[in-house]
């Protein structure tokens, strides 16, 4: 599975952005997919995850503001971000973990997209 992220940009505090991640390959529907972010000088952290079953988890800092979703028919992953705060500024990465056809557990990262929240 290969990933291509898009949708980042500059937004004012309180604004919204929607990130998208396009996946290639036939194994997307069975994969666990997630969004991570990394701010300057900080470690990469998981923001939200959605499993093949559809269950989701969110970091405490984004609960109630961010929504992760997936469309298996289109092989896409999305992150709707509302009520953005300056502390949400980071490079956002999509990530997938899946079992390949040989039974090997693999992890793939997208290239990252910059989100800047500033007035």
N, C-alpha and C positions, 0 to 999 in steps of 0.2 A: 504494500500500500504506500503510495506517495501522496504528499500533502502540499497544497498551495493555499496560503492564507492571504486574505485581502480585507479591506474595509477600515483600516486605521486612519487616523488623521488628528487634526486639532479641533478641540471642542471646548466650549466654555463650561465652567462649573455648573452643574445642574442639567447639562445637556445629555444627549443620547448618541450612541453609535452602535452600529451592528457590524460585527466581524463575521466573516465567512471563511470556510476552509473547504476546498474542493479536494476530494480524494480519488485516486485512480485505483484500479484493481477490483477484483471480485470478492474480496474478503472483508469489505468495510462493514457489512451488515452484522457480522459476528464480532466486531472489534469493540473494545472499550476506547472511547475517544474523550479527549479533555482539552481544556485551555489552561495554559500556564502563562505566567508573566514574570518579567524580571526588570526591576527598576535599577537605576545606576547605583552601584555599590551594595546591592542587596542580592541575596540568593534567589534563584528561580523558585516560584511557589505555584502550586496548583490552585487555580481559581474555581474551576468547575469541571465535573466529570459526568458523562452519561454512558451507561453500560448498554450492552446489546439488548438487555431486558427493558431498557427505557428508564431505569432508576437513575436518579441524579444525586449529586452531593455538591455543596458549595463551601467555599471558604467563608468563615464567619464575617469577614470584612465586606463581602459582596452579597450576602443573603438579603433577599427582598429587593435587590436592585438589578442583579444580573440574572439572565435566563439562558440556559444552554438547551439546544435542541439539535436534532439530527433528522435528515431525510434519507433513508436508506435507498429509496428508489432513484434519487439523484446523486447519491454518494456525497452528501454535503453535511457539514457541521456548522452551526451558527452560535454566536454569543450576542444576545441583545443586552446592551449595557445602558441603564437609565440612571438618572440622578448622579451623574459622574462627579467625582471629587478630584482635586489635584493629586491626592495620594494614589489615584488609579493610574497615574502616568507611568508607563512602562512599555517595554516591547512585549507583545503578546504572541504566544506560540501555540499552534494546535499540535496535538500529540495523539498517537494511536498505539495501542498494544493489541496484538492479535496472534493467533496460531496460524502459521502458514501451512501450505499443503503437505509439507514434509513433517509436520508436527513440532516445528520449532517456534518457540515463543519469541516474537519480534516486537521492536519498538521503533517508531518513526516520528521524526519531528518535521514540522513545516518550517519555512524560512523566517518567520517572525514578521509582525507588522507593528509599527510604532503608534501608540495612542498617547496623546498629550492633552491634558486637561488644564487649561490656563485661561485667565481673563486677559 
